[in-house]
Amino acid sequence: MSRFASLKRYLAWLLVPGIVVALSACGGYQINPDTTAYVNALGNDAAPDNLSTQYLVGPEDVLEVKVWGDDSLSKTVSVRPDGQITLPLVGDVVAEGHSSADISTEFQKLLSEYKSTPQVEISITEINSYRIYLLGEVNHPGMVQVRNFTTLLQAIALAGGPTRFASNEILLLRKDRDTGNERVLQLDYRLLSSAKKTHRAYNLVLWPGDTIVIK
């Protein structure tokens, strides 16, 4: 089943009469308390899920591999659709879902079996897997590809902004990196454009694959 077909089924379920999502007040705005807890957790710079601290590599991203003192092992590689890259001497290494620093550490560990104390640096030269999806009451629904960290409000602007029929309710569908399950965050559009410092955290930095629904 396609992502959009699955999403349609989820939205149909959400709108079934009798299913009520409990909301709590937040400075006059209505948001889901689970969303508040999640946003507060992301505010911790040490949280591994805070995308503003590291980008996780995905298919079609391009990496520059440098092995200091050995140009023959240095190269530029693209992440294949299966999420792997082929590196000199060691062969295939999983790159998808890992930071460039993690991949460097893994390559250095594997390379140490062939070379004494290798010094490895891997950097991302092209970001091609950072795709987000916008549905519902936006002027240009569909997929948006971005090249740098993008916030929720920026993504809505890239899609032409809300239509005149849009409400303040926003759903952000995000795959949980630990469980693989889809998390649903419920937000209020007014929070995103609020000037209050305490509201800025709700303008989340998006992850590749996030889906935004403007209701």
Backbone bond lengths (Angstrom), bond angles and torsions (degrees), N, CA, C in turn:
res aa  C-N    CA-C-N  psi(-1)  N-CA   C-N-CA  omega(-1)  CA-C   N-CA-C  phi
1 M - - - 1.456 - - 1.529 109.06 -
2 S 1.339 118.48 136.11 1.447 121.24 -178.57 1.519 110.47 -70.99
3 R 1.344 115.05 161.64 1.459 120.24 179.54 1.521 110.81 -59.95
4 F 1.362 116.57 -39.87 1.455 119.74 -176.82 1.526 111.27 -71.96
5 A 1.337 117.74 -35.55 1.462 120.52 176.99 1.515 109.99 -65.10
6 S 1.340 115.69 -41.63 1.453 120.11 178.21 1.516 110.82 -63.51
7 L 1.338 115.54 -39.48 1.452 119.85 -179.97 1.518 111.52 -65.61
8 K 1.342 117.39 -39.86 1.454 120.84 178.37 1.518 110.93 -60.66
9 R 1.336 116.55 -40.99 1.455 120.41 178.91 1.516 110.67 -64.50
10 Y 1.348 115.71 -40.28 1.464 118.86 -179.98 1.522 110.70 -64.42
11 L 1.347 116.77 -44.57 1.459 119.91 -178.63 1.519 111.36 -65.07
12 A 1.334 116.77 -36.35 1.463 119.90 176.87 1.523 110.32 -62.69
13 W 1.332 116.79 -41.57 1.466 121.37 177.41 1.520 110.82 -62.65
14 L 1.365 115.81 -40.74 1.452 119.76 -176.67 1.520 111.99 -64.64
15 L 1.336 116.95 -27.78 1.452 121.10 -175.85 1.521 113.32 -94.65
16 V 1.338 117.73 2.48 1.456 120.52 179.19 1.520 109.63 -63.11
17 P 1.363 118.53 129.47 1.460 120.62 179.06 1.523 110.41 -56.80
18 G 1.323 115.61 140.61 1.454 120.31 177.57 1.508 113.44 98.09
19 I 1.364 116.37 -17.78 1.465 119.07 176.71 1.516 107.45 -93.48
20 V 1.300 115.78 111.20 1.454 120.54 -175.06 1.512 108.67 -114.97
21 V 1.324 116.13 129.14 1.453 120.74 176.72 1.518 108.24 -94.62
22 A 1.328 116.28 119.70 1.459 120.49 -177.70 1.517 110.18 -69.56
23 L 1.334 116.56 131.61 1.449 122.25 179.82 1.520 109.24 -120.72
24 S 1.307 116.00 155.74 1.459 120.06 176.03 1.510 109.27 -128.58
25 A 1.304 116.13 152.40 1.460 120.79 -177.32 1.518 110.62 -73.96
26 C 1.324 116.74 143.26 1.464 122.33 176.70 1.516 107.07 -139.76
27 G 1.321 116.34 88.05 1.455 119.42 -179.91 1.511 112.26 62.26
28 G 1.317 117.55 35.08 1.460 120.17 179.14 1.511 113.82 94.18
29 Y 1.330 118.26 -8.89 1.451 122.62 178.98 1.527 109.14 -102.32
30 Q 1.313 115.91 154.74 1.455 120.88 179.90 1.530 109.34 -106.63
31 I 1.327 116.34 113.94 1.457 120.36 177.86 1.521 108.88 -137.04
32 N 1.312 115.31 159.21 1.454 121.21 178.36 1.528 109.74 -72.55
33 P 1.343 118.75 131.28 1.474 120.12 -179.65 1.519 113.27 -61.04
34 D 1.332 117.60 -30.85 1.462 119.96 176.39 1.520 110.64 -64.82
35 T 1.331 115.80 -35.33 1.458 119.98 177.73 1.519 110.37 -66.08
36 T 1.320 116.30 -41.72 1.465 120.51 178.38 1.524 110.69 -59.47
37 A 1.332 117.10 -44.54 1.461 121.03 179.56 1.525 110.60 -63.05
38 Y 1.324 116.68 -41.12 1.464 121.21 -179.35 1.527 110.68 -64.99
39 V 1.330 116.56 -45.32 1.464 121.26 -179.92 1.522 110.63 -63.19
40 N 1.320 116.66 -41.36 1.467 120.40 178.44 1.529 111.16 -62.51
41 A 1.335 116.42 -38.40 1.462 120.35 178.86 1.523 111.17 -65.47
42 L 1.329 116.91 -39.05 1.460 120.17 179.28 1.517 111.99 -68.66
43 G 1.319 116.76 -19.35 1.458 119.62 179.51 1.516 112.58 -68.58
44 N 1.326 116.91 -14.52 1.459 121.49 177.95 1.529 109.67 -80.51
45 D 1.327 117.05 117.35 1.470 120.71 -176.86 1.518 112.42 -60.09
46 A 1.338 117.31 -22.24 1.460 120.57 -178.73 1.520 112.36 -82.78
47 A 1.340 117.43 -8.73 1.455 120.09 -177.96 1.525 109.90 -66.92
48 P 1.345 118.46 126.04 1.469 119.92 -177.16 1.519 112.99 -66.03
49 D 1.357 117.95 -21.00 1.451 120.32 -179.48 1.522 113.11 -85.81
50 N 1.329 118.25 2.60 1.454 120.66 -179.72 1.526 108.74 -78.74
51 L 1.320 116.06 102.66 1.464 120.72 -173.54 1.518 112.30 -65.48
52 S 1.331 117.27 -20.61 1.456 118.86 -179.60 1.524 111.62 -69.37
53 T 1.328 118.42 -13.82 1.461 120.59 -179.69 1.526 112.53 -96.76
54 Q 1.336 118.81 -20.29 1.459 120.17 178.23 1.519 110.19 -162.03
55 Y 1.325 114.24 143.40 1.466 120.71 177.71 1.520 108.15 -98.94
56 L 1.321 116.84 132.98 1.458 121.09 178.62 1.526 109.35 -96.97
57 V 1.295 115.58 127.85 1.468 123.26 -174.34 1.525 110.54 -65.93
58 G 1.337 115.81 146.37 1.454 121.80 177.62 1.517 111.19 -137.67
59 P 1.345 117.90 174.36 1.459 121.64 179.81 1.530 112.39 -55.87
60 E 1.330 115.31 140.92 1.462 125.58 178.68 1.523 113.35 80.58
61 D 1.332 118.37 -7.64 1.461 119.06 172.41 1.527 108.57 -66.59
62 V 1.332 115.63 151.86 1.469 121.12 -178.72 1.525 108.79 -114.54
63 L 1.326 115.78 129.72 1.460 122.18 -177.45 1.523 110.79 -116.80
64 E 1.323 115.04 141.91 1.461 120.66 173.36 1.522 108.17 -103.30
65 V 1.321 115.55 122.27 1.461 122.02 -177.22 1.526 108.51 -106.50
66 K 1.327 115.97 123.77 1.465 120.93 177.68 1.525 109.75 -122.38
67 V 1.324 114.90 127.67 1.458 120.99 171.93 1.518 105.38 -114.22
68 W 1.322 115.32 109.99 1.458 119.77 -173.11 1.527 111.57 -63.98
69 G 1.362 113.83 130.81 1.459 120.03 179.32 1.508 114.45 84.76
70 D 1.350 117.44 3.44 1.466 120.26 -179.98 1.530 109.18 -148.55
71 D 1.330 115.52 88.00 1.464 120.60 -178.12 1.526 112.74 -64.38
72 S 1.332 116.68 -23.63 1.461 119.58 -178.24 1.533 111.62 -67.86
73 L 1.325 116.56 -20.60 1.457 120.74 179.67 1.532 112.45 -99.72
74 S 1.317 116.20 -2.77 1.465 120.95 179.49 1.517 109.28 -92.64
75 K 1.315 115.85 136.42 1.469 119.33 -178.30 1.524 110.35 -162.91
76 T 1.323 115.79 170.84 1.462 122.74 174.17 1.519 107.80 -109.40
77 V 1.335 116.42 130.09 1.469 120.53 -176.42 1.523 110.21 -130.39
78 S 1.333 114.81 150.11 1.457 121.30 174.81 1.525 109.18 -105.46
79 V 1.314 116.08 142.89 1.458 120.68 177.59 1.519 108.57 -76.55
80 R 1.323 115.99 123.93 1.458 121.37 -177.65 1.535 111.07 -73.65
81 P 1.340 117.39 165.43 1.478 120.36 177.35 1.527 113.60 -56.63
82 D 1.356 117.11 -26.24 1.470 119.10 178.39 1.526 112.41 -82.03
83 G 1.356 116.72 2.94 1.456 120.99 176.00 1.510 114.72 85.35
84 Q 1.343 117.82 6.56 1.465 120.81 -177.02 1.521 111.50 -110.25
85 I 1.314 115.15 160.82 1.461 122.77 171.89 1.521 107.81 -127.34
86 T 1.320 115.39 154.67 1.464 120.38 176.89 1.517 108.68 -105.20
87 L 1.334 115.52 121.00 1.457 121.36 -176.85 1.526 110.15 -112.32
88 P 1.335 116.57 150.65 1.469 120.57 -178.86 1.525 112.62 -55.58
89 L 1.310 116.27 137.94 1.466 126.13 177.48 1.531 113.47 70.66
90 V 1.312 118.61 -45.26 1.471 120.28 -170.97 1.521 113.38 -89.85
91 G 1.337 117.61 -17.48 1.463 120.17 178.82 1.520 113.44 85.80
92 D 1.333 116.30 -142.88 1.466 121.39 -173.42 1.530 111.47 -79.16
93 V 1.341 114.04 136.92 1.468 122.33 177.89 1.521 107.81 -133.94
94 V 1.321 116.78 136.43 1.471 120.66 178.29 1.527 108.89 -72.63
95 A 1.327 116.36 124.38 1.469 121.89 179.39 1.526 111.83 -109.83
96 E 1.316 117.00 -33.89 1.464 120.51 -175.89 1.529 110.98 -60.16
97 G 1.331 114.85 133.25 1.454 119.80 177.85 1.511 114.50 84.39
98 H 1.339 116.83 6.00 1.457 120.92 179.86 1.527 109.96 -122.39
99 S 1.317 116.26 152.51 1.461 120.27 174.86 1.522 109.35 -78.07
100 S 1.329 115.79 163.63 1.468 119.16 178.27 1.530 110.46 -62.36
101 A 1.328 116.57 -33.38 1.474 119.72 178.26 1.528 111.03 -65.80
102 D 1.335 116.37 -40.17 1.466 120.13 178.09 1.527 111.03 -63.34
103 I 1.336 115.75 -42.55 1.466 119.99 -179.46 1.528 110.14 -65.78
104 S 1.338 116.83 -39.56 1.470 120.82 176.98 1.517 111.42 -59.03
105 T 1.332 115.76 -45.08 1.464 120.57 -179.49 1.526 111.15 -62.42
106 E 1.350 116.01 -43.00 1.464 120.17 -179.27 1.533 111.24 -66.49
107 F 1.329 116.57 -43.28 1.464 120.32 179.76 1.532 110.23 -63.96
108 Q 1.318 116.83 -42.02 1.457 120.64 179.66 1.525 111.26 -62.54
109 K 1.337 115.82 -39.47 1.464 120.58 178.67 1.529 110.71 -63.98
110 L 1.333 116.44 -46.30 1.464 120.68 -179.26 1.526 111.55 -67.80
111 L 1.335 115.30 -38.25 1.456 120.36 -176.98 1.530 111.78 -70.25
112 S 1.325 116.75 -24.71 1.465 120.67 -178.86 1.524 112.09 -64.65
113 E 1.336 117.38 -15.63 1.461 120.64 176.31 1.528 111.27 -74.82
114 Y 1.349 115.63 -18.44 1.472 120.35 -177.32 1.529 112.30 -114.58
115 K 1.331 116.56 -20.42 1.454 120.33 -172.61 1.535 109.34 -140.81
116 S 1.307 116.22 136.70 1.459 120.46 -177.19 1.532 111.22 -73.70
117 T 1.323 116.10 128.03 1.475 124.98 177.50 1.536 113.42 40.24
118 P 1.334 118.04 59.99 1.462 119.94 178.46 1.531 111.67 -68.43
119 Q 1.315 115.93 145.07 1.463 122.00 175.37 1.526 107.86 -111.73
120 V 1.346 115.63 114.96 1.463 121.06 -172.33 1.525 110.57 -118.09
121 E 1.305 114.91 139.97 1.474 120.83 173.08 1.522 108.41 -135.78
122 I 1.314 116.86 127.06 1.464 121.51 177.78 1.523 108.44 -122.83
123 S 1.318 115.73 127.68 1.461 121.02 179.64 1.524 110.00 -126.78
124 I 1.311 115.74 155.34 1.462 121.60 179.22 1.524 108.37 -91.80
125 T 1.319 116.55 120.52 1.465 120.02 -179.01 1.520 112.57 -101.07
126 E 1.335 117.10 -24.89 1.464 120.93 176.50 1.524 109.52 -139.91
127 I 1.328 116.21 128.84 1.462 121.45 175.01 1.515 108.20 -101.97
128 N 1.324 116.22 110.42 1.469 121.41 -177.81 1.521 113.69 -119.68
129 S 1.342 116.79 -6.10 1.471 119.18 -175.60 1.529 112.93 -103.61
130 Y 1.321 116.05 4.11 1.471 120.54 -177.60 1.533 108.30 -84.73
131 R 1.321 114.12 83.29 1.471 120.63 -179.36 1.514 109.41 -116.13
132 I 1.314 116.20 135.34 1.455 122.29 176.82 1.523 108.57 -126.60
133 Y 1.319 116.02 158.90 1.467 121.10 -173.03 1.522 109.67 -126.58
134 L 1.338 115.83 135.23 1.453 121.10 179.66 1.525 109.64 -124.10
135 L 1.318 115.31 130.20 1.458 121.80 -177.51 1.523 110.16 -132.14
136 G 1.319 115.02 167.57 1.458 119.76 175.76 1.516 112.28 87.63
137 E 1.324 116.23 -139.62 1.458 122.01 -171.78 1.531 112.59 -86.03
138 V 1.342 114.99 61.79 1.457 121.27 169.30 1.523 107.28 -119.96
139 N 1.319 116.40 154.98 1.466 119.36 -173.79 1.519 113.65 -71.19
140 H 1.320 117.61 -27.58 1.469 120.66 179.97 1.527 109.13 -133.55
141 P 1.335 118.09 76.22 1.467 120.41 -179.19 1.527 111.54 -67.64
142 G 1.313 114.58 154.48 1.458 119.91 177.30 1.515 111.18 136.28
143 M 1.335 114.91 -161.10 1.453 121.27 -178.32 1.522 110.79 -87.30
144 V 1.331 116.17 138.68 1.460 121.97 174.86 1.521 107.50 -123.85
145 Q 1.328 116.38 127.19 1.459 120.76 176.96 1.521 108.54 -102.77
146 V 1.323 115.88 128.32 1.462 120.60 -179.31 1.524 109.22 -122.12
147 R 1.318 115.39 163.77 1.469 120.68 -174.52 1.524 113.14 -114.20
148 N 1.325 116.54 -2.71 1.450 119.58 -177.82 1.516 108.72 -148.98
149 F 1.333 116.86 170.85 1.453 119.89 179.57 1.524 109.87 -53.67
150 T 1.323 116.21 130.12 1.452 122.62 -174.84 1.520 109.61 -129.24
151 T 1.318 116.42 132.59 1.452 120.57 179.71 1.521 110.71 -87.88
152 L 1.317 115.11 168.44 1.452 121.31 179.53 1.525 111.20 -59.05
153 L 1.329 116.76 -45.24 1.463 120.43 -179.08 1.527 110.97 -65.95
154 Q 1.320 117.78 -38.58 1.465 120.74 177.82 1.520 111.23 -64.23
155 A 1.335 117.07 -39.89 1.464 120.88 -179.78 1.520 111.02 -64.26
156 I 1.328 116.57 -41.19 1.470 120.02 178.21 1.525 110.05 -63.26
157 A 1.330 117.13 -38.65 1.460 120.91 177.23 1.530 111.20 -64.45
158 L 1.342 116.94 -39.59 1.468 120.99 178.99 1.526 111.51 -63.61
159 A 1.331 116.40 -26.88 1.469 121.12 178.64 1.524 111.99 -90.28
160 G 1.319 116.90 14.74 1.459 120.44 176.61 1.516 114.76 88.17
161 G 1.337 116.17 4.39 1.453 120.06 178.99 1.522 112.53 80.65
162 P 1.338 117.15 171.73 1.469 120.57 178.73 1.519 111.60 -68.39
163 T 1.313 116.49 151.42 1.457 120.51 173.84 1.530 109.14 -76.16
164 R 1.325 117.00 172.02 1.463 120.19 179.40 1.524 111.91 -72.33
165 F 1.337 116.38 -9.35 1.466 120.44 178.56 1.528 111.98 -95.71
166 A 1.327 117.75 -3.39 1.462 121.28 -173.77 1.525 111.56 -70.76
167 S 1.318 115.02 145.18 1.463 121.05 171.88 1.520 108.03 -92.93
168 N 1.319 117.03 -174.83 1.461 120.60 177.45 1.522 112.56 -86.47
169 E 1.346 116.96 -4.13 1.457 120.28 -175.82 1.523 111.76 -83.04
170 I 1.321 114.86 130.72 1.464 122.01 178.39 1.519 108.70 -126.97
171 L 1.328 116.49 135.44 1.458 121.90 171.37 1.524 108.19 -109.65
172 L 1.314 115.80 132.45 1.462 120.97 174.28 1.514 107.61 -116.36
173 L 1.334 116.34 115.47 1.461 122.27 -179.56 1.517 108.14 -98.62
174 R 1.333 115.57 123.50 1.462 121.09 -172.97 1.518 109.75 -138.43
175 K 1.324 116.11 134.20 1.455 121.00 177.76 1.520 110.01 -77.57
176 D 1.322 116.05 125.94 1.454 121.13 178.66 1.526 109.60 -72.16
177 R 1.317 117.45 126.45 1.462 120.90 -174.34 1.515 112.59 -72.08
178 D 1.317 117.34 -22.49 1.461 120.29 -179.24 1.521 112.13 -84.72
179 T 1.333 116.44 -45.81 1.461 120.60 -173.78 1.518 113.57 -100.81
180 G 1.339 117.22 -21.08 1.458 120.39 -175.35 1.515 112.88 82.28
181 N 1.336 117.24 -5.14 1.457 120.78 178.95 1.527 110.43 -78.73
182 E 1.320 115.35 157.87 1.457 119.86 179.93 1.516 110.19 -88.38
183 R 1.312 115.83 124.88 1.459 122.94 178.18 1.534 108.59 -95.94
184 V 1.325 116.91 138.79 1.462 121.58 178.50 1.523 108.78 -113.56
185 L 1.328 115.82 116.89 1.459 121.82 178.19 1.527 108.14 -104.16
186 Q 1.319 116.38 132.07 1.462 121.31 179.97 1.515 109.15 -109.08
187 L 1.322 116.36 124.27 1.453 122.33 -173.12 1.520 111.04 -130.59
188 D 1.317 115.11 164.47 1.458 122.58 178.31 1.527 107.54 -113.22
189 Y 1.336 116.74 125.81 1.464 121.11 -176.73 1.525 111.53 -56.50
190 R 1.334 117.10 -33.21 1.459 120.64 -178.21 1.529 111.92 -65.43
191 L 1.329 116.33 -28.06 1.460 119.51 176.77 1.526 111.33 -65.52
192 L 1.336 115.96 -36.95 1.463 120.21 -176.00 1.521 111.56 -66.53
193 S 1.318 116.31 -35.06 1.460 120.50 -177.05 1.527 112.56 -99.42
194 S 1.326 116.46 8.30 1.460 120.72 179.26 1.523 110.40 -72.61
195 A 1.330 115.39 143.36 1.465 120.29 178.75 1.515 112.24 -84.35
196 K 1.328 117.49 -8.19 1.456 120.71 -177.77 1.530 110.99 -69.69
197 K 1.321 116.28 134.60 1.454 121.46 -178.45 1.527 111.78 -60.54
198 T 1.334 115.75 -35.79 1.468 119.87 -178.08 1.521 112.53 -69.17
199 H 1.330 117.69 -14.85 1.459 121.49 -178.92 1.526 112.86 -96.14
200 R 1.326 117.46 -12.03 1.468 120.45 -173.92 1.520 112.67 -62.94
201 A 1.316 116.97 -29.88 1.470 120.34 -177.49 1.520 112.14 -64.35
202 Y 1.339 117.42 -22.43 1.461 120.22 -178.95 1.533 111.98 -75.39
203 N 1.331 116.44 -16.69 1.461 119.77 174.98 1.527 107.54 -83.00
204 L 1.332 114.49 74.14 1.460 121.82 -169.40 1.521 112.99 -64.04
205 V 1.330 115.29 146.33 1.459 120.21 166.27 1.519 107.31 -74.22
206 L 1.331 116.60 128.35 1.463 121.21 -173.79 1.516 111.59 -81.11
207 W 1.328 114.32 152.38 1.454 121.82 173.48 1.528 108.57 -99.54
208 P 1.328 117.96 150.60 1.464 119.40 171.69 1.528 110.31 -55.15
209 G 1.335 116.07 132.79 1.457 120.95 179.89 1.515 114.23 93.45
210 D 1.334 118.30 -7.69 1.462 120.13 177.42 1.525 110.86 -61.30
211 T 1.330 116.06 144.83 1.454 122.27 176.23 1.521 109.07 -120.10
212 I 1.327 115.95 128.62 1.456 122.67 -179.32 1.520 108.38 -110.61
213 V 1.323 116.51 129.78 1.455 121.29 177.56 1.531 108.37 -119.35
214 I 1.314 116.61 118.72 1.469 121.92 174.83 1.512 107.84 -94.88
215 K 1.312 117.71 120.93 1.467 120.79 -174.99 1.519 111.42 -95.15
